[in-house]
């Protein structure tokens, strides 16, 4: 066993998961195997516990037992209204375990209920890595951002989502309906967007923006080489729901090689095999050429009608070069890109109170360009 291998404790709020699957998947049962397979790839799952009133889930007991899950019974007392008994028991057990077994590095809290957000915060404060897992139709929008990483059940390999219904709008803080767990709402609350709406758009066109912004930030903060493993951890800290499989890649390294092939980044051997250093590509049109393009556009507009404002300038850049994006060079926005160009002497910027915008003028020194005119002439 490797010294850096994850030791994982899995806690299942089973009522939330089972009812969420039943309502969101048109009667389908929750299957543990897809989640168990994902965790097995990460490390050793040394604790598996599921919490529920098992009289409601007799058909699930065998499946969980076959997967070596310890069933924690939370019985319903006759005539009593039980609201959060399973939640409290699960939270207490998780915190207790974090002290009793210091070798556990990762806690997986499988639920969609935002009531577990304080538990996630506490575990992270105790230096535990916390992975959340829930169903898109029953996960509160508050829970995923609290976790180090969040897995949506429907996106796990092996889960059949062909029968999944449209996600329901959830009450903020609600984990979905549970038999005997929740008191009826006295008054309706405004329904927030479901958690799935906060997920990064799974379009390959968003990858350069996501990767280059994160890479740029890491380079600024670290001042040194950025390893692929550190880049992925930073992306997950930004968006715990990130998964390269959502973009059609089998591994994060394959995603990086795709971006390298597009000239967005460059990979070079790192300190460990399989963990390359990631940097910005200097092939094709580099940063200096792009600053020169900006200067050329500003000079043309300035000659026609005076210094152009910042607003609308990006569209003018794209008329000259349709594929232009400052994010391909690691800048978070066009203003930041223009300020970098000013630092390098390509343009000058000044704030104009009347225009309520920056006005740009061509710099005295034009960065050297290779490969022809920026206008393509």
N, C-alpha and C positions, 0 to 999 in steps of 0.2 A: 504494500500500500504506500503510495507516494505521500510525502510529508505535507504536500500542498493540496491533497485531495479533499474535496468538500465532504463534510459529514452533515447530513441533512435530517431535519426533523419535520415530518409532514403532519399538519393538523387540518382535518376536514370538518368544516361546518356542514354536515351532510344534509341537513334539512334544506338549507339554502341551495346547495348544488342539485339535489335530486328534484326539488320542486321547480327550480329554474330550468332544468333540462326538460322536465315534463311539460311545462307551459310553453317554453320557447321552441321545443323540438317536436311539438305535436304528439306528446305522449312517450317519447323516447326516454329510456333510462339513462342515468349518468353512468359512464364507463370509466373506471379508474385506470385501466391499462395505458391509454395514451399519455396521461400525466405521469404515471409510473415510469414509462419508457423514457420520457424527457429527463426525469430526475436521475434515472440510472446512468444516463450519458454524462451527467454533471459530477456525480460522486456516489457515495454510499448513503442510502437512506437507512438510518439507524433507529428511527422512531416513526411509527405510523399509527395515528389515532384518528378515529372518526366519532363525532358527537351527534346524538339524535335520540329521540324517543323511538326506539326500534320497533315498537308495536305498529308504527305507521309505515315501516320499511322492511317488512319481513322478507320480501323477495330479494332485497339487496344484501342481506346479511351474509349469504353464502359467497357472493362475489367478493365482498370485502375480506372475508375470512380467508379465501383462497389467495388473496394478495397480501396476507400476513398483516392485516390491519387490526389493531386493537379497538374493539367497539366499546365506547363509553356511553353507558345508559343514562339518559336524562328523563326519568319517568314523569308522566303527567299525573298529578294528584287529582283524584276525583273531586269535582266541584271547584277546583282552583284555576285561576287564570295565570298561566306561566308566560312571562313576556321574554325574559332574557336569560333563562337558566342555563341553556347550552352555551350562550355567548360568554357568560361569566366564568363558568367552569373551564372552558377552553382557554380563555385568557389567563386565568390563574395558573393552569397547568403549564402553559407555554412559558410564562415568566419564571415559574418555579424550576422548570427544566433548564432554562438558560443559566441558572445559578448552580444547579446540581451537576450538570454535565458541560463543563466549560469547553470540552473538545468539539461540541456541536458548533459548526461555523455558519450554517444556513438554516433558516426557518421558512417553511413553505406554509402560508396561511391561505387555504383554499376556501374562499367565500366571496360573495359580492356585497356583503353588508358593511356599510361604512361605520357601524358600531365598533368594528375591529381596528379602526384607524389609530386610536390611542395605544392599542397593543403593538401595532407595527412601529409606531414612534418609540415606544419603550424598548423594543427589541433592538432597533437601530441604535438607540442611545447606549445600549449594552454591547455595542460593537458586533452585532450579528447582522449578516446579510439576509434581507427579507425579500422573498419572492411571493407575490400574490397570484392567485389563480381564481378566475370566476367566469361566469357565462355573460355574454354580451347583453342578453336581454334582462339580466337581473343584477348587474353590477352597478353600484353607486358611482357617480362621477368623482366622488371624493376619495375613493380608495386607491386607484392605480397610481396617482401622483405621489402618494405617501410611501410607496414601496420602492425598493432598489430596482426591481424588475417586476413586470406584470405579464402573465400569460392568459390570453383568452382561450377558454376551453375549445371553442369552435375552430380555432386556428391550429390546434395540435394535430400532428400527423396521426392518422388513424380514426379521427372523429368524422363521422358522416354528417355533413351539414345540409344535405339535400332536402331535408324535411324541416329545416329551421324556418320559423316564422319571423316576421318583421319584429325587430326589438321593441319592447314596450317602453314607454316613458316611466321612469321610476321616481318616487318621492325622494327628495334629498335625504340621505341617511337611511333609507329603507333597503332591506336586502331581499325584498320579494315576500310573497305570502307564505306563512308557515302555519301548520295546524297547531293552534293553541299557543303560538309564540307571541303574536302581536295583538295588542288591544285595538279595537276598531278606531279609525281616525275620527276625531271629533269634527274637524273641519278640513276641507281640501287645501293642500298646499300647492304652490306653483310647482309645476313639474319641470325639472331641469332637463337639458339634453342628456340622452343616455351616454354612458362612458365611452361607447364605441365612437361617438362623434368627435371625441378628443384625440383619437388615434391619428398618427401621421398618415396622410394620404398615401396609400400603397401604390404609387406610380413611380416607375423607373426614372422619370424625368425629375423627380424630387431628390434622387440620390446625390447628385453633385452638390446641391445646396446643403443637405444634411451633413454629408461627410466633410465638405470643405469648411463650413462654418465651425464645426467641432474641431477639426484639425487646426484651423487657424487659432482658435482659442487656446488649445493645448500648447501650441508653439509659443504663444505669447506668455502663458503662465509658467511653462517649464523651462523655456529658454534652451532646450536641447532636443535630441531626437525623440520622435513619438513612435512608439511601438504599436502594432496593430491591436494587440490585446488592450492596451491603454485607450486606444481610440474607441474600441467597442464599449468598454466600460463607461467612457464619457458619454457616448451616445445613449446608452441605457439610463444614465443618470438624467439626461435630458428627457427621454421618452422611455419609461419602463416597459412599454408595450412593443418596442422595436424588436423585429425579428427579420433577419435577412431572408428567411423562407417566404415571407410575405411579398418579397420582390422577385421571387423565382430563383433564388440562389440556394445551393445546398450547404454552403458554409460562408462565414464572413470573409475568409481568404479569397473565395471565388468572387465575391462581390467586389473586393478591392482590385483583383486582377481585371475585372470588367472595366472599372473606372480607370485603371492604368491604360488599358487598351484604347480608351477614349481620350487619353491625354489629360485627364483631370488631375491625377496624382501620379507619383512615382514610388515604386517599391524598391528597397535595397535590403541586403541581408542584415538581420538584427543580431542581438547578442545571443539569442536562442533559436534553434532550428524551428521553423514553422511560425515564427513571430517576427515578421519583417518590420523594418523601419518604414514609415509612411511620410512622404513629403509632397510638396507641390511640383507639378511637372513644369519643366522649362522648355519642353519641345513645342514646335509650331509657333504660334503667336504668343510670346511671353508677356510678362507684366509690363515691361518697358514699351513694347509695341502697342499695348492697349492704352497706356498713358499717352503715347504719341497720337493714337486715334482720337482720344478725347481732346487733345490740344488742337488737332486739325479741325474737328467739328466746331469747337468753341471759336476758333479763328474765323471760320467761314460765317458763322452766325453773327459774330461781332462786326464783321465787315459789312454785313447787310443792314443791321439795325441796332447796333450797340451791344453791350455785354448781355448775353442770354441768362435768364434765370435758371436755377437748378431744376425746378419743376419742368418737365417736358424734355429735359436734355437727354435723359436715358432713351426716350423714344427716338430722338435724333441719332443717337449712337447706333441704335438697332437698324435704322434705315441704311447706314453705311455698312454695318456688319450684323446681319440678322441673328447670328448666334451669340451676340454679346451678352455676358452676364458677369457682373462683378463678383458673384459668388463662386465662380469658377477659379478665382484667384484668392479665395478665402476671406473676402470682405463681407461683413454682415449686412451692409446696405450700400446704396449708391452714394450717399453723403460721405460715408467712411472712405469709399473708393476715391472720391474727388478730393478729399482732404489728403489722402496719400499722394495723389497726383500733384497737389499743391506743394507738399513737402519735397517732392522730387523736381520741382520747377516747371512742370508741364503746364500748369494753369495757376491763376491767382483767384482767390475768392474773397468777397466782402459782403457783409450783410447790408441789405437795403431796407430801411424802415418803410418806405413808401410801397415797395413791392412785397414787403413781408416775406422775403426770400433771399437766398444767396444769389449774387450775380457773379458770373465767371468771366475771366479774361484770359486770353492765351498768354502763356508764360514767355519769358525772354529766351529761355533755353528749351529747345525741343529735343526730347530724348531720341537717341539714335534708333533708326528703324532698319530692319533687315528684311529683305524679301519684297521690296517694292513699296509703293505708296499705300497709305491706309485706306484710300478710297478705291484701290484696286485698279487705278489708271495706269 
